[in-house]
Amino acid sequence: MLNQIVYSVGSGNLLPLGQLIDGVGVIGQNTLIERRNRIPTNDVQTNVIDGLTPPNVFADVRPHIEAIELQLGYTMEWGGGFESAGVGRQSLGRQMPLSFGTMLVITVLLLGKLRQTAAIWTVVPMAINAVARGLLFSGLAFSLTGLLG
């Protein structure tokens, strides 16, 4: 590479590159600095083995990861599915009272009597209990989708 012929403006001649420079070095550099809220971050990503669910694996792995001692100035945050589920639960928690209230009003307007409405709405806790037991017996995770159902 140092034998490559280049034009030298100073001498007006063609010279080998080795006469113009001392050498060529390769230095690795970070070409991309990932940021989250304008703070440089290191992201760690994983995949779940077939047959396991992400919430179960997360529950097993989380205490081990959080036991890692961080250097001064470093913090650790959980993102990905855990963060998305937390945001979804918060949003759902804010909307749930309004949703139940609207459904209750619609039920009263459709049936025209509070007694029939009360009889129907006493089944709701039993349905939630049945869904939770069904997910428990099937081994599936009680995810945001299960909560919505």
C-alpha positions in Angstrom: 0.0 0.0 0.0 2.9 2.4 0.7 4.1 1.7 -2.9 1.0 3.3 -4.3 1.9 6.3 -6.6 0.4 9.6 -5.7 0.8 13.2 -7.0 2.7 15.5 -4.7 1.6 19.1 -5.0 4.7 20.4 -3.2 7.2 18.8 -5.6 4.9 18.6 -8.7 5.9 15.0 -9.2 4.5 11.5 -8.8 5.9 9.9 -5.7 5.4 6.6 -3.7 3.0 7.1 -0.8 5.7 5.8 1.6 7.8 9.0 0.9 4.9 11.2 2.0 3.6 9.5 5.1 5.1 7.6 8.0 2.7 4.7 7.9 -0.9 3.5 8.0 -2.6 2.5 11.2 -6.0 1.1 11.8 -7.8 2.3 15.0 -11.2 0.9 15.9 -13.7 3.4 17.1 -17.3 3.4 18.1 -19.2 4.5 15.0 -22.6 4.5 16.7 -23.3 5.7 20.3 -26.7 4.6 21.3 -28.6 7.0 23.5 -31.7 6.9 25.6 -33.1 10.2 26.8 -29.9 11.7 25.5 -27.7 9.6 27.8 -25.2 7.1 26.3 -26.4 3.6 26.9 -25.3 0.0 26.6 -28.2 -2.3 25.5 -28.3 -6.1 26.2 -30.8 -8.2 24.3 -31.8 -11.8 24.7 -34.1 -14.4 23.2 -36.1 -16.9 25.0 -35.6 -20.7 24.5 -38.5 -22.5 22.9 -40.9 -23.8 25.5 -40.4 -21.0 28.0 -42.3 -17.8 28.3 -40.6 -14.4 28.6 -42.2 -13.5 32.0 -41.0 -16.8 33.6 -37.5 -16.4 32.3 -37.5 -12.7 33.4 -38.5 -13.7 36.9 -35.7 -16.2 37.1 -33.0 -14.0 35.6 -33.9 -10.6 37.1 -32.4 -11.2 40.7 -29.1 -12.4 39.2 -28.8 -9.3 36.9 -29.8 -6.9 39.6 -27.2 -8.4 41.9 -24.4 -7.1 39.6 -22.6 -4.2 41.3 -22.3 -1.2 39.0 -19.5 1.3 38.9 -20.1 4.8 40.3 -22.1 6.8 37.8 -23.8 3.9 36.1 -27.5 2.9 36.4 -29.5 0.0 35.2 -33.0 0.1 33.7 -35.2 -2.6 32.4 -36.6 -2.0 28.9 -38.1 -4.0 26.1 -41.1 -6.2 26.9 -41.0 -5.4 30.6 -41.1 -1.7 30.0 -43.8 -2.0 27.4 -46.0 -4.1 29.7 -45.6 -1.5 32.5 -46.6 1.3 30.3 -49.6 -0.8 29.0 -50.7 -1.6 32.6 -50.5 2.1 33.6 -52.6 3.1 30.6 -55.0 0.3 31.2 -55.3 1.2 34.9 -56.2 4.8 34.0 -58.8 3.8 31.5 -60.4 0.8 33.3 -62.7 2.8 35.7 -64.1 4.8 32.7 -64.5 1.6 30.7 -66.3 -0.3 33.5 -68.5 2.7 34.1 -69.5 3.0 30.5 -70.3 -0.7 30.3 -72.4 -0.4 33.4 -74.4 2.5 32.1 -74.9 0.7 28.8 -76.1 -2.4 30.6 -78.6 -0.3 32.7 -79.9 1.4 29.6 -80.3 -1.9 27.7 -82.0 -3.8 30.5 -83.9 -0.9 32.0 -83.6 -2.3 35.6 -80.8 -2.1 38.2 -81.7 -5.5 39.6 -81.0 -7.4 36.3 -77.8 -5.3 35.8 -76.6 -6.2 39.3 -77.2 -9.9 38.6 -75.2 -9.8 35.4 -72.3 -7.8 36.9 -71.9 -10.2 39.8 -70.6 -12.7 37.3 -67.7 -10.5 36.3 -65.4 -11.3 39.3 -66.1 -15.0 38.7 -65.1 -14.7 35.0 -61.8 -12.9 36.0 -61.1 -15.7 38.5 -61.8 -18.4 35.8 -59.5 -16.7 33.3 -56.7 -16.5 35.9 -57.2 -20.2 36.8 -57.3 -21.2 33.1 -54.0 -19.4 32.5 -52.5 -21.0 35.6 -53.5 -24.5 34.7 -52.4 -24.1 31.0 -49.0 -22.7 32.1 -49.4 -19.6 30.0 -48.3 -16.2 31.2 -50.8 -13.7 32.5 -49.8 -11.1 30.0 -51.3 -7.8 29.0 -53.4 -9.6 26.4 -54.7 -11.9 29.1 -55.5 -9.0 31.3 -57.4 -7.3 28.5 -59.4 -10.5 27.8 
